[in-house]
């Protein structure tokens, strides 16, 4: 893991990390790609959250994206060209992996297999779709701007949910609503996201980061031992989470069968700007 930590600390061109008054803000910095995550960005995100967990001065974190975009998912241009194959092949989960707390592992999007002791709040502007929705679901709370949107957009391209989406969305939304989103791949506007429980707070456009940071600062005021104990107890036990993530990862092989061709279609220009009439 050391090489990943070093990369995350030294490269702020893809992921920026800033800590002030006990709150760490981690920003994905690929706005030209709507903050899509390629392997190098995934490694930097993973490293940034390991650094946050280890930083005794940091008590809560906010995850956001630069340029009015949270995250549009895994970089399909990278996936469609085969440039991500080595990264994805190295993410195989051993059958004896049991504890994401004491034995942290990276996920395709970076931190999605981590189980941190400190809370993380997503500040969502613009799209949080496909792997970006999984990244938001990994966070403990979600603040959405009123014109933001989520959705399992990877459904259109044959790219499976392999960053905990099949595990966390049913927990957050209930099985029926999760089925609706996972199976149809439809858009989830912010107002509906708030109504069904994906978004915990709504805010005017452009104010998600400010609101998320304000909540994070409120969390730092509480006795931290108690807060972290309750935070741990309120989540799926780590052994159950590791087993669920191992089961989900079996779907990764369908990327080779269907997803790479779908990713190439996207890279060739289909499905842009939310138009999925031709996929």
C-alpha positions in Angstrom: 0.0 0.0 0.0 2.9 2.3 0.5 3.3 3.2 -3.2 -0.4 4.2 -3.3 0.0 6.4 -0.2 3.0 8.1 -1.6 1.2 8.8 -4.9 -1.8 10.2 -3.1 0.3 12.6 -1.1 2.4 13.9 -3.9 0.0 14.3 -6.8 -2.7 17.0 -6.2 -3.4 17.4 -9.9 -6.0 14.5 -9.8 -7.0 14.5 -6.1 -6.6 17.4 -3.8 -6.6 17.0 0.0 -6.9 19.8 2.4 -7.4 19.7 6.2 -8.6 22.6 8.3 -10.2 22.7 11.8 -10.5 19.0 12.0 -12.2 18.6 8.6 -10.5 17.1 5.5 -11.8 18.0 2.1 -10.9 15.6 -0.7 -11.6 16.8 -4.2 -11.5 14.9 -7.5 -9.8 17.2 -10.0 -10.7 15.9 -13.5 -13.5 18.4 -14.5 -12.7 17.9 -18.2 -13.9 14.3 -17.8 -16.7 15.2 -15.4 -14.4 13.8 -12.7 -14.5 10.3 -14.1 -12.1 8.1 -12.3 -9.3 6.3 -14.1 -6.8 3.9 -12.4 -4.3 6.7 -11.4 -7.1 8.8 -9.9 -8.5 5.7 -8.1 -5.1 5.1 -6.5 -4.8 8.7 -5.5 -8.4 8.7 -3.9 -7.6 5.5 -2.0 -4.4 7.0 -0.7 -6.1 10.2 0.3 -8.6 8.4 2.4 -5.9 6.2 4.0 -4.1 9.5 4.9 -7.3 10.9 6.3 -7.9 7.9 8.5 -4.4 8.0 9.8 -4.4 11.8 10.4 -5.1 12.3 14.1 -6.0 16.0 13.5 -8.8 15.0 11.0 -12.1 14.0 12.5 -14.5 14.1 9.5 -14.1 14.3 5.7 -15.9 15.8 2.8 -15.7 14.2 -0.7 -16.4 16.5 -3.6 -15.6 17.1 -7.3 -14.1 20.1 -9.1 -15.9 22.2 -11.6 -19.6 21.5 -10.7 -19.3 17.7 -11.2 -19.2 15.2 -8.4 -18.2 12.1 -10.4 -19.5 10.6 -13.6 -18.1 7.1 -12.7 -15.2 5.0 -13.9 -13.5 6.5 -17.0 -15.1 4.5 -19.8 -12.5 5.8 -22.3 -9.8 4.1 -20.2 -11.9 1.0 -19.8 -12.9 0.8 -23.5 -9.3 1.0 -24.6 -8.0 -1.7 -22.3 -5.9 0.9 -20.4 -7.6 -0.1 -17.1 -7.2 -3.9 -17.5 -4.1 -4.2 -15.3 -5.6 -2.1 -12.5 -8.8 -4.1 -12.5 -7.0 -7.5 -12.7 -5.1 -6.6 -9.6 -8.2 -6.0 -7.5 -9.2 -9.7 -7.1 -10.5 -10.4 -3.6 -9.0 -13.4 -1.9 -11.5 -15.9 -0.5 -10.0 -15.4 3.0 -10.4 -11.6 3.1 -12.6 -10.9 6.1 -12.0 -7.5 7.5 -11.9 -4.2 5.6 -11.0 -2.4 8.9 -7.7 -4.1 9.7 -6.9 -5.3 6.1 -7.8 -2.4 3.8 -8.1 -3.0 0.1 -8.6 -0.6 -2.9 -11.7 -0.9 -5.0 -12.0 0.0 -8.7 -13.1 3.6 -7.9 -10.5 3.8 -5.1 -11.8 3.8 -1.5 -15.0 1.8 -1.9 -13.7 -1.3 -0.1 -12.6 0.8 2.9 -14.5 0.9 6.2 -13.2 4.0 8.0 -13.6 4.8 11.6 -14.4 8.5 10.9 -17.4 9.8 8.9 -17.3 11.0 5.3 -19.9 13.3 3.7 -20.4 13.5 0.0 -20.9 17.0 -1.5 -22.7 16.4 -4.8 -23.0 18.9 -7.6 -23.9 17.8 -11.1 -23.7 14.0 -11.8 -23.1 11.3 -9.3 -23.7 8.4 -11.7 -22.5 4.9 -12.3 -19.4 4.4 -10.2 -19.9 8.0 -9.0 -23.2 6.9 -7.4 -21.4 4.0 -5.8 -18.7 6.4 -4.5 -21.5 8.6 -3.0 -23.2 5.5 -1.5 -19.9 4.6 0.2 -20.0 7.9 2.0 -21.9 8.1 5.3 -24.0 11.1 4.4 -24.9 12.8 1.1 -25.6 16.5 0.4 -27.0 17.1 -3.0 -27.5 20.4 -4.9 -31.1 20.8 -6.1 -30.1 20.3 -9.8 -27.7 17.4 -9.2 -28.6 13.8 -10.3 -27.6 10.3 -9.6 -28.2 7.0 -11.5 -26.8 3.6 -12.4 -25.9 4.8 -15.9 -23.4 2.0 -16.4 -26.5 -0.2 -17.0 -26.6 1.1 -20.6 -23.1 -0.1 -21.3 -22.9 -3.6 -19.8 -20.6 -2.4 -17.0 -21.6 -4.0 -13.7 -21.8 -2.4 -10.2 -18.5 -3.6 -8.6 -17.8 -0.8 -6.1 -20.4 -1.8 -3.5 -23.5 -0.5 -5.2 -25.4 -3.8 -5.0 -24.5 -3.9 -1.3 -25.1 -0.3 -0.2 -28.0 0.9 -2.3 -30.4 -1.7 -0.9 -29.3 -0.7 2.6 -29.8 3.0 2.0 -33.0 2.8 -0.1 -34.6 -0.6 0.6 -34.6 -3.4 -1.8 -37.5 -2.3 -4.0 -36.2 1.2 -4.7 -32.7 -0.1 -5.2 -34.0 -2.7 -7.7 -35.7 0.1 -9.6 -32.5 2.1 -10.0 -30.2 -0.8 -10.5 -32.3 -2.6 -13.1 -33.5 0.4 -15.1 -30.4 2.7 -15.0 -32.8 5.7 -15.0 -31.9 9.2 -13.8 -32.5 10.0 -10.1 -33.1 13.8 -9.7 -32.0 15.4 -6.4 -35.6 16.0 -5.1 -36.5 12.3 -5.6 -33.1 11.3 -4.2 -33.9 13.2 -1.0 -37.5 11.9 -0.8 -36.4 8.2 -1.0 -33.4 8.6 1.3 -30.3 8.7 -1.0 -29.7 12.4 -0.3 -29.7 13.4 3.4 -29.7 17.2 2.6 -30.7 19.3 -0.3 -29.2 22.7 -1.0 -29.2 25.4 -3.7 -27.0 24.8 -6.7 -23.4 25.6 -5.9 -23.7 25.3 -2.1 -23.2 21.5 -1.6 -19.6 21.8 -0.5 -20.4 24.6 2.0 -23.3 22.7 3.5 -21.3 19.4 3.7 -18.4 21.2 5.4 -20.7 22.8 7.9 -22.1 19.4 8.8 -18.6 18.0 9.1 -17.6 20.8 11.4 -20.6 20.1 13.6 -19.5 16.5 13.9 -16.1 17.5 15.2 -17.7 19.2 18.2 -18.9 15.9 19.7 -16.9 13.5 21.9 -15.2 11.5 19.2 -14.9 8.1 21.0 -18.6 7.9 21.4 -19.4 9.2 17.9 -17.0 6.6 16.3 -18.4 3.8 18.4 -21.9 4.5 17.3 -20.8 5.1 13.7 -19.2 1.6 13.7 -22.2 -0.1 15.4 -24.7 1.5 13.0 -23.1 -0.1 9.9 -22.9 -3.6 8.5 -20.4 -5.7 10.4 -17.1 -5.8 8.7 -17.1 -9.5 8.0 -20.5 -9.3 6.4 -19.4 -6.3 4.3 -16.3 -8.2 3.1 -18.3 -11.2 2.2 -20.9 -9.1 0.3 -18.1 -7.3 -1.6 -16.4 -10.6 -2.5 -19.8 -11.8 -3.9 -20.3 -8.6 -5.9 -16.8 -8.8 -7.4 -17.7 -12.0 -9.2 -19.7 -9.7 -11.6 -16.5 -8.1 -12.8 -16.0 -10.9 -15.3 -19.1 -9.6 -17.2 -17.1 -6.5 -18.0 -15.0 -8.5 -20.3 -18.0 -10.1 -21.9 -20.1 -6.9 -22.3 -18.7 -3.9 -20.6 -15.6 -3.3 -22.7 -17.7 -3.1 -25.9 -20.2 -0.8 -24.2 -17.4 1.4 -22.9 -16.0 1.6 -26.4 -19.4 2.7 -27.7 -19.5 5.5 -25.1 -15.9 6.5 -26.0 -17.0 6.6 -29.7 -19.6 9.2 -28.8 -22.9 7.4 -28.0 -24.9 8.3 -24.9 -23.5 11.8 -24.3 -25.3 14.4 -22.4 -27.8 11.9 -21.0 -29.0 10.8 -24.4 -29.4 7.0 -24.2 -31.7 6.5 -27.2 -28.8 5.0 -29.1 -26.5 2.9 -26.9 
